[in-house]
Amino acid sequence: MLTPISSELFFKGRPGDLRLGEWVSAQKPFSEDAEEQKTSVFIYGCPDDTGVRLNRGRGGAHEGPQEIRRAFYKMALPMDRSWESLNLVECGNIEVSKNIKETHKNAFNASEKLSSLGGTVVLLGGGHDFAAPGFLGFAQGRKSLRISERFGLINVDPHLDVRELEEGTPNSGTSFRQILSSTVISGKHLIEFGCRENRNSQSHFDYCEQNKVDLQPLNFLRQRAKSIKDLFQVNLASLSKKVDTIGLTLDMDCCSELTGTSAAQAIGFSLQELYEIAFLAGAHRQVKYLEIAEVAPSLDPSGKTALGAAEVLYSFLCGKAHSLRSRSGAGLKKNFNKTPKKTRKRRKTK
């Protein structure tokens, strides 16, 4: 059961100044056309931070989906018109219960229903505990289309989030242990991209090594000659050869420039690096799932954290739109930042 979001989040621009809020709300919610469903991107929200508070984190992420949308729907369409191939569907929010297990069940069911339509699913959190029900529900829905589908997952996060459940109750630190325990993916198909040594216990590193999780610590990445964007692309390409479908989960506390997160960091990725990572993921044909987690707007009065998350979402969708255009034969538009031909200086002839 998904509840529609407030209409005031669908920002309206001035005449001749179309914004995403108007563009999205004008589209049909669910197309009956099976092929169109496969090229759709379904956005839904999980406005709950119970798991964060159970994990002794800072509250506020329950407001994340609303404020990410507020910033996102104010944005304009890309200048290159690449989104003409994109069918973006705003699906609303899950119902939040006082019982975290019930809330997680609602998230699982929403992901399962949306992914069974064959398109791409975007989950806006909420705490990072939704990585488990969100991704597992997504995988279940995909398996209804093809039972033999193999899955991989990339977690961009300083935390491994492989804690054991406490008294059988999940929290924002248990999600990837839950995913590995489900056997939906094997450890070698989970990449922990940007994890940090001083944010995880030795027992959690040991657990990951025992399960053959692909660990890519931040300090290791920074020592490489390649950029973060290029290193992410290498990891994505490697994973894509082993599985059929890939998910990406971004815990925004991986960004050192943002303060409004459940566990803000002093050291981490830049927002520009996350923007580039998101585009690469969106442009990859096998990436069908994105989660953006732990944006806590009340902890950042400037609004930059929610805006940063919206920028990351925008970049992912730009990548997805370009991917869809290239598959349809439309090709990619030339970079509109290049100097127009008419302004270039002509070479003098002798």
Secondary structure, DSSP 8 states (H G I E B T S, - for coil): -EE---GGGS----TT--BHHHHHHTS-SS-S-HHHHHTEEEEEEE---HHHHHTT--S-GGGHHHHHHHHHTTSB--TT-GGGG-EEEEEEEE---SSHHHHHHHHHHHHHHHHTTTSEEEEEES-GGGHHHHHHHHHHHHHTT-TT--EEEEEESS-------BTTB--TTSHHHHHHHTTSS-GGGEEEET--GGGS-HHHHHHHHHTT-EEE-HHHHHHSSS-HHHHHHHHHHHHHTT-SEEEEEEEGGGBTT---BTT--SS-B-HHHHHHHHHHHHHSTTEEEEEEE-B-GGG-TT-HHHHHHHHHHHHHHHHHHHHHHHHHT------TTS--GGGS------
